[in-house]
C-alpha cells in the first residue's frame, strides 16, 4: 500500500501524471478496431466504396508508419489529409491522432477541437465515446470542473465501454477542484467495484484515498498540474476491406 501511496502522490504532483492515470486506457485503438469490426450490421458495399475504404486504410497505415519512424508530428499532415478525404471511420481515427499530436505539443484547444470533431464524425458510437473521453481528459487540467463533468457524464452509462475510465477521470477532476469528500466517495466505489477493466484502477483509487485520508491531498488544487493527455498513439494496423469501415447497426 505504501508503494501505491507514494506512486500516486508523486505522479499527481508532476506533469507525468498521464503515464500513471491513463496507461491502462485502450488508447492503442484495439477496442475501437474491435468495435468497428463487431458493432454489427453490414452496409451494402459498392466497388467504389470498397476502393475508398482500401485507400483510406493504406493511407492511415502509411501515416502510422511515418509517425513511428519520424515522430507523431511528422505524420500530422498525412492524418490531416485523411481527415478530409477518408471514409467516416478513418476520418475519425485520423482526427484522434491529430488531437494526440497537438496535445503532445501542449496545444490543448486545438486537440480538443479535433477530438470533438472526431466524436461528431464517427459512425461508430464506441469510437465516438473514445473521442469524447479524450476531449474530457485533455481539459481536466485547465477547464472548470462543471465543463469536465458535462463531458464525462454521458460516458458513465452502464453500456458505455469507457464508464470506468470516465468515473476515474471524474474522481481526479473532483480532487483537483478541491472536492475531497466527493473524490473520496468516487475512489471508494472504484476501489471495491468489480466493474473495473484493470486492477491498476483499483490500486490508484486506494492510493488516492490514502492521500486524502492522510491530509496530503489538501493542497492539490494549488500544486497539481495533472496533464491528462493522450499517451503517444501506438501503431495500429487496421484490417483492409469494407469491414474496416462498418457503420454500427442501431436496429434492435
DRENGU-799366 format. One record per residue (C-alpha): residue number from 1; residue in one letter; chain; x, y, z. Coordinates in nm, 2 decimals, always signed. Layout:
REM residues N
PT; NUM; A; A; X; Y; Z
...
//
This chain:
REM residues 252
PT; 1; X; A; +0.00; +0.00; +0.00
PT; 2; X; A; +0.29; +0.23; +0.08
PT; 3; X; A; +0.43; +0.19; -0.27
PT; 4; X; A; +0.09; +0.27; -0.43
PT; 5; X; A; +0.06; +0.58; -0.20
PT; 6; X; A; +0.40; +0.71; -0.30
PT; 7; X; A; +0.34; +0.65; -0.67
PT; 8; X; A; +0.00; +0.82; -0.67
PT; 9; X; A; +0.13; +1.12; -0.47
PT; 10; X; A; +0.45; +1.16; -0.69
PT; 11; X; A; +0.26; +1.13; -1.02
PT; 12; X; A; -0.02; +1.36; -0.91
PT; 13; X; A; +0.23; +1.62; -0.84
PT; 14; X; A; +0.41; +1.60; -1.17
PT; 15; X; A; +0.34; +1.65; -1.54
PT; 16; X; A; +0.40; +1.28; -1.58
PT; 17; X; A; +0.06; +1.20; -1.43
PT; 18; X; A; -0.07; +1.09; -1.77
PT; 19; X; A; +0.18; +0.80; -1.75
PT; 20; X; A; +0.00; +0.67; -1.44
PT; 21; X; A; -0.36; +0.77; -1.47
PT; 22; X; A; -0.40; +0.68; -1.84
PT; 23; X; A; -0.17; +0.39; -1.90
PT; 24; X; A; -0.45; +0.13; -1.87
PT; 25; X; A; -0.68; +0.31; -2.11
PT; 26; X; A; -0.73; +0.15; -2.45
PT; 27; X; A; -0.56; +0.43; -2.64
PT; 28; X; A; -0.39; +0.19; -2.88
PT; 29; X; A; -0.72; +0.17; -3.06
PT; 30; X; A; -0.77; -0.21; -3.02
PT; 31; X; A; -1.11; -0.16; -2.86
PT; 32; X; A; -1.20; +0.09; -3.13
PT; 33; X; A; -1.10; -0.16; -3.40
PT; 34; X; A; -1.29; -0.44; -3.25
PT; 35; X; A; -1.60; -0.22; -3.22
PT; 36; X; A; -1.57; -0.12; -3.58
PT; 37; X; A; -1.54; -0.48; -3.68
PT; 38; X; A; -1.81; -0.62; -3.45
PT; 39; X; A; -2.06; -0.34; -3.40
PT; 40; X; A; -2.30; -0.54; -3.61
PT; 41; X; A; -2.46; -0.48; -3.94
PT; 42; X; A; -2.31; -0.47; -4.28
PT; 43; X; A; -2.35; -0.19; -4.52
PT; 44; X; A; -2.41; -0.26; -4.89
PT; 45; X; A; -2.07; -0.21; -5.04
PT; 46; X; A; -2.02; -0.10; -5.40
PT; 47; X; A; -1.68; -0.13; -5.57
PT; 48; X; A; -1.65; +0.25; -5.53
PT; 49; X; A; -1.70; +0.23; -5.15
PT; 50; X; A; -1.46; -0.06; -5.13
PT; 51; X; A; -1.20; +0.13; -5.32
PT; 52; X; A; -1.24; +0.43; -5.09
PT; 53; X; A; -1.20; +0.22; -4.78
PT; 54; X; A; -0.89; +0.04; -4.92
PT; 55; X; A; -0.73; +0.38; -5.00
PT; 56; X; A; -0.81; +0.51; -4.66
PT; 57; X; A; -0.67; +0.20; -4.49
PT; 58; X; A; -0.35; +0.23; -4.68
PT; 59; X; A; -0.31; +0.60; -4.62
PT; 60; X; A; -0.38; +0.55; -4.25
PT; 61; X; A; -0.13; +0.28; -4.21
PT; 62; X; A; +0.13; +0.48; -4.40
PT; 63; X; A; +0.07; +0.77; -4.17
PT; 64; X; A; +0.12; +0.55; -3.87
PT; 65; X; A; +0.45; +0.42; -4.02
PT; 66; X; A; +0.56; +0.78; -4.07
PT; 67; X; A; +0.48; +0.85; -3.71
PT; 68; X; A; +0.68; +0.56; -3.59
PT; 69; X; A; +0.98; +0.64; -3.79
PT; 70; X; A; +0.99; +1.02; -3.77
PT; 71; X; A; +0.77; +1.11; -3.48
PT; 72; X; A; +0.40; +1.19; -3.45
PT; 73; X; A; +0.44; +1.55; -3.56
PT; 74; X; A; +0.58; +1.43; -3.89
PT; 75; X; A; +0.27; +1.23; -3.96
PT; 76; X; A; +0.03; +1.51; -3.88
PT; 77; X; A; -0.01; +1.63; -4.25
PT; 78; X; A; -0.09; +1.28; -4.36
PT; 79; X; A; -0.35; +1.23; -4.09
PT; 80; X; A; -0.49; +1.57; -4.18
PT; 81; X; A; -0.53; +1.47; -4.54
PT; 82; X; A; -0.72; +1.15; -4.43
PT; 83; X; A; -0.94; +1.36; -4.21
PT; 84; X; A; -1.06; +1.54; -4.51
PT; 85; X; A; -1.08; +1.27; -4.78
PT; 86; X; A; -1.11; +0.94; -4.60
PT; 87; X; A; -1.41; +0.73; -4.51
PT; 88; X; A; -1.60; +0.83; -4.19
PT; 89; X; A; -1.43; +0.59; -3.96
PT; 90; X; A; -1.08; +0.67; -4.09
PT; 91; X; A; -1.16; +1.04; -4.07
PT; 92; X; A; -1.24; +1.00; -3.70
PT; 93; X; A; -0.93; +0.79; -3.64
PT; 94; X; A; -0.71; +1.05; -3.81
PT; 95; X; A; -0.87; +1.33; -3.61
PT; 96; X; A; -0.79; +1.13; -3.29
PT; 97; X; A; -0.43; +1.10; -3.40
PT; 98; X; A; -0.42; +1.47; -3.48
PT; 99; X; A; -0.56; +1.56; -3.14
PT; 100; X; A; -0.29; +1.34; -2.98
PT; 101; X; A; -0.02; +1.52; -3.17
PT; 102; X; A; -0.15; +1.86; -3.07
PT; 103; X; A; -0.18; +1.76; -2.71
PT; 104; X; A; +0.18; +1.65; -2.70
PT; 105; X; A; +0.26; +1.99; -2.83
PT; 106; X; A; +0.06; +2.15; -2.54
PT; 107; X; A; -0.19; +2.29; -2.79
PT; 108; X; A; -0.49; +2.18; -2.58
PT; 109; X; A; -0.75; +2.39; -2.75
PT; 110; X; A; -0.67; +2.25; -3.09
PT; 111; X; A; -0.65; +1.90; -2.95
PT; 112; X; A; -1.00; +1.93; -2.80
PT; 113; X; A; -1.14; +2.07; -3.13
PT; 114; X; A; -1.00; +1.76; -3.31
PT; 115; X; A; -1.14; +1.52; -3.05
PT; 116; X; A; -1.48; +1.68; -3.06
PT; 117; X; A; -1.48; +1.67; -3.44
PT; 118; X; A; -1.39; +1.30; -3.43
PT; 119; X; A; -1.68; +1.23; -3.19
PT; 120; X; A; -1.92; +1.40; -3.43
PT; 121; X; A; -1.79; +1.24; -3.75
PT; 122; X; A; -1.76; +0.88; -3.62
PT; 123; X; A; -2.03; +0.65; -3.74
PT; 124; X; A; -1.94; +0.41; -3.46
PT; 125; X; A; -2.06; +0.50; -3.10
PT; 126; X; A; -1.77; +0.33; -2.93
PT; 127; X; A; -1.52; +0.53; -3.13
PT; 128; X; A; -1.72; +0.85; -3.07
PT; 129; X; A; -1.71; +0.78; -2.70
PT; 130; X; A; -1.34; +0.73; -2.71
PT; 131; X; A; -1.30; +1.07; -2.88
PT; 132; X; A; -1.53; +1.22; -2.61
PT; 133; X; A; -1.32; +1.07; -2.33
PT; 134; X; A; -1.00; +1.21; -2.49
PT; 135; X; A; -1.16; +1.55; -2.50
PT; 136; X; A; -1.26; +1.55; -2.14
PT; 137; X; A; -0.92; +1.42; -2.03
PT; 138; X; A; -0.74; +1.69; -2.22
PT; 139; X; A; -0.94; +1.96; -2.04
PT; 140; X; A; -0.91; +1.83; -1.68
PT; 141; X; A; -0.60; +2.04; -1.61
PT; 142; X; A; -0.75; +2.37; -1.73
PT; 143; X; A; -1.13; +2.37; -1.77
PT; 144; X; A; -1.38; +2.43; -1.48
PT; 145; X; A; -1.50; +2.12; -1.31
PT; 146; X; A; -1.85; +2.16; -1.44
PT; 147; X; A; -1.73; +2.16; -1.80
PT; 148; X; A; -1.53; +1.84; -1.75
PT; 149; X; A; -1.82; +1.68; -1.57
PT; 150; X; A; -2.06; +1.76; -1.85
PT; 151; X; A; -1.83; +1.58; -2.09
PT; 152; X; A; -1.78; +1.28; -1.87
PT; 153; X; A; -2.14; +1.22; -1.76
PT; 154; X; A; -2.26; +1.08; -2.09
PT; 155; X; A; -1.98; +0.83; -2.08
PT; 156; X; A; -2.08; +0.68; -1.75
PT; 157; X; A; -2.38; +0.48; -1.86
PT; 158; X; A; -2.39; +0.11; -1.78
PT; 159; X; A; -2.35; +0.03; -2.15
PT; 160; X; A; -2.06; +0.26; -2.21
PT; 161; X; A; -1.73; +0.07; -2.27
PT; 162; X; A; -1.54; +0.36; -2.11
PT; 163; X; A; -1.76; +0.40; -1.80
PT; 164; X; A; -1.49; +0.30; -1.55
PT; 165; X; A; -1.23; +0.53; -1.71
PT; 166; X; A; -1.48; +0.82; -1.71
PT; 167; X; A; -1.56; +0.76; -1.34
PT; 168; X; A; -1.19; +0.76; -1.25
PT; 169; X; A; -1.13; +1.08; -1.45
PT; 170; X; A; -1.42; +1.25; -1.28
PT; 171; X; A; -1.29; +1.15; -0.94
PT; 172; X; A; -0.95; +1.30; -1.02
PT; 173; X; A; -1.13; +1.61; -1.15
PT; 174; X; A; -1.31; +1.65; -0.82
PT; 175; X; A; -0.98; +1.60; -0.64
PT; 176; X; A; -0.82; +1.87; -0.84
PT; 177; X; A; -1.12; +2.10; -0.79
PT; 178; X; A; -1.08; +2.06; -0.41
PT; 179; X; A; -1.39; +1.84; -0.36
PT; 180; X; A; -1.20; +1.59; -0.14
PT; 181; X; A; -1.52; +1.43; +0.00
PT; 182; X; A; -1.67; +1.38; -0.34
PT; 183; X; A; -1.35; +1.25; -0.48
PT; 184; X; A; -1.30; +1.01; -0.19
PT; 185; X; A; -1.65; +0.87; -0.24
PT; 186; X; A; -1.58; +0.81; -0.61
PT; 187; X; A; -1.25; +0.65; -0.53
PT; 188; X; A; -1.41; +0.42; -0.27
PT; 189; X; A; -1.66; +0.29; -0.53
PT; 190; X; A; -1.38; +0.24; -0.78
PT; 191; X; A; -1.16; +0.06; -0.53
PT; 192; X; A; -1.42; -0.20; -0.45
PT; 193; X; A; -1.61; -0.23; -0.78
PT; 194; X; A; -1.59; -0.54; -0.99
PT; 195; X; A; -1.68; -0.33; -1.29
PT; 196; X; A; -1.31; -0.23; -1.35
PT; 197; X; A; -1.11; -0.30; -1.66
PT; 198; X; A; -0.79; -0.30; -1.47
PT; 199; X; A; -0.66; -0.38; -1.12
PT; 200; X; A; -0.45; -0.06; -1.16
PT; 201; X; A; -0.76; +0.15; -1.14
PT; 202; X; A; -0.85; -0.01; -0.81
PT; 203; X; A; -0.49; +0.04; -0.68
PT; 204; X; A; -0.48; +0.40; -0.79
PT; 205; X; A; -0.82; +0.46; -0.62
PT; 206; X; A; -0.68; +0.31; -0.29
PT; 207; X; A; -0.37; +0.53; -0.32
PT; 208; X; A; -0.58; +0.84; -0.38
PT; 209; X; A; -0.79; +0.77; -0.08
PT; 210; X; A; -0.48; +0.72; +0.14
PT; 211; X; A; -0.36; +1.06; +0.02
PT; 212; X; A; -0.70; +1.22; +0.11
PT; 213; X; A; -0.72; +1.05; +0.45
PT; 214; X; A; -0.36; +1.15; +0.54
PT; 215; X; A; -0.42; +1.51; +0.45
PT; 216; X; A; -0.16; +1.51; +0.18
PT; 217; X; A; -0.42; +1.60; -0.08
PT; 218; X; A; -0.54; +1.92; +0.08
PT; 219; X; A; -0.31; +2.14; -0.12
PT; 220; X; A; -0.36; +1.96; -0.46
PT; 221; X; A; -0.58; +2.22; -0.62
PT; 222; X; A; -0.28; +2.47; -0.60
PT; 223; X; A; +0.00; +2.24; -0.69
PT; 224; X; A; -0.13; +1.97; -0.92
PT; 225; X; A; -0.07; +2.01; -1.29
PT; 226; X; A; -0.25; +1.69; -1.40
PT; 227; X; A; -0.16; +1.67; -1.76
PT; 228; X; A; -0.45; +1.45; -1.86
PT; 229; X; A; -0.33; +1.39; -2.22
PT; 230; X; A; -0.31; +1.10; -2.45
PT; 231; X; A; +0.00; +0.89; -2.45
PT; 232; X; A; +0.17; +0.88; -2.79
PT; 233; X; A; -0.06; +0.69; -3.02
PT; 234; X; A; +0.06; +0.33; -3.07
PT; 235; X; A; +0.07; +0.20; -3.42
PT; 236; X; A; -0.25; +0.01; -3.52
PT; 237; X; A; -0.27; -0.19; -3.83
PT; 238; X; A; -0.64; -0.19; -3.91
PT; 239; X; A; -0.77; -0.46; -4.14
PT; 240; X; A; -0.83; -0.37; -4.50
PT; 241; X; A; -1.15; -0.41; -4.69
PT; 242; X; A; -1.50; -0.29; -4.61
PT; 243; X; A; -1.51; -0.44; -4.26
PT; 244; X; A; -1.27; -0.16; -4.16
PT; 245; X; A; -1.54; +0.10; -4.20
PT; 246; X; A; -1.85; -0.08; -4.08
PT; 247; X; A; -2.12; +0.15; -3.95
PT; 248; X; A; -2.30; +0.04; -3.63
PT; 249; X; A; -2.63; -0.14; -3.66
PT; 250; X; A; -2.87; +0.06; -3.44
PT; 251; X; A; -3.17; -0.16; -3.52
PT; 252; X; A; -3.29; -0.37; -3.23
//
